[in-house]
């Protein structure tokens, strides 16, 4: 778990993104659609940061560590299926 908490303002901004299911001060839950999009674009060689930015996310607010961990989880789950 990250020690970088999301501010109420950051949470409100994230909630506006169609790829976000839920958000709290500690966690962001992404839609399955975004996870599939991430995997597909990742397989073409696109960097995680680029994928998130193009999907309308504020990478600085989310944090690069949080982005990389999410990507790792999603790729691992995808390979298991």
C-alpha positions as CSV (number, residue, x, y, z in Angstrom):
1,X,0.0,0.0,0.0
2,X,1.2,3.5,-0.8
3,X,2.0,6.1,1.8
4,X,1.0,8.8,-0.6
5,X,-2.6,9.6,0.2
6,X,-4.9,11.2,-2.3
7,X,-6.3,14.6,-1.3
8,X,-10.1,15.2,-1.5
9,X,-9.5,17.4,-4.6
10,X,-7.5,14.6,-6.3
11,X,-10.2,12.1,-5.4
12,X,-12.9,14.3,-7.0
13,X,-10.8,14.8,-10.1
14,X,-10.2,11.0,-10.4
15,X,-13.9,10.3,-10.0
16,X,-14.6,12.3,-13.2
17,X,-12.5,9.9,-15.3
18,X,-14.7,7.3,-17.0
19,X,-12.1,4.6,-16.3
20,X,-12.4,4.9,-12.5
21,X,-14.9,2.8,-10.6
22,X,-14.1,4.1,-7.2
23,X,-11.6,6.1,-5.3
24,X,-10.6,6.7,-1.7
25,X,-7.7,8.5,0.0
26,X,-5.7,5.3,-0.3
27,X,-6.8,3.4,-3.4
28,X,-8.1,3.8,-6.9
29,X,-10.3,1.1,-8.5
30,X,-10.1,1.1,-12.3
31,X,-12.7,-0.3,-14.7
32,X,-12.2,-3.6,-16.4
33,X,-12.3,-1.7,-19.7
34,X,-9.3,0.4,-18.7
35,X,-7.4,-2.7,-17.6
36,X,-8.0,-4.3,-21.0
37,X,-7.0,-1.1,-22.7
38,X,-3.8,-1.0,-20.6
39,X,-2.9,-4.6,-21.4
40,X,-3.5,-4.1,-25.1
41,X,-1.4,-0.9,-25.3
42,X,1.3,-2.3,-23.1
43,X,1.7,-5.2,-25.5
44,X,2.4,-2.7,-28.3
45,X,5.3,-1.3,-26.3
46,X,3.7,1.7,-24.8
47,X,4.9,2.8,-21.4
48,X,2.5,2.7,-18.4
49,X,2.9,6.5,-17.9
50,X,1.9,7.2,-21.5
51,X,-1.2,4.9,-21.3
52,X,-2.4,6.6,-18.1
53,X,-1.8,10.1,-19.5
54,X,-3.6,9.3,-22.8
55,X,-6.5,8.0,-20.7
56,X,-6.8,11.4,-19.0
57,X,-5.1,10.6,-15.7
58,X,-2.9,13.1,-13.8
59,X,0.2,10.9,-13.4
60,X,1.7,13.2,-10.9
61,X,-1.3,13.0,-8.6
62,X,-1.5,9.2,-8.9
63,X,2.2,8.6,-8.6
64,X,4.4,6.6,-10.8
65,X,4.9,3.8,-8.2
66,X,1.1,3.3,-8.0
67,X,0.9,3.1,-11.8
68,X,3.7,0.6,-12.2
69,X,2.3,-1.6,-9.4
70,X,-1.2,-1.6,-11.0
71,X,0.3,-2.5,-14.4
72,X,2.3,-5.3,-12.9
73,X,-0.8,-6.7,-11.2
74,X,-2.9,-6.5,-14.3
75,X,-0.2,-8.1,-16.6
76,X,0.3,-10.9,-14.1
77,X,-3.5,-11.6,-13.9
78,X,-3.7,-11.5,-17.7
79,X,-0.9,-14.0,-18.1
80,X,-2.6,-16.4,-15.7
81,X,-5.9,-16.4,-17.7
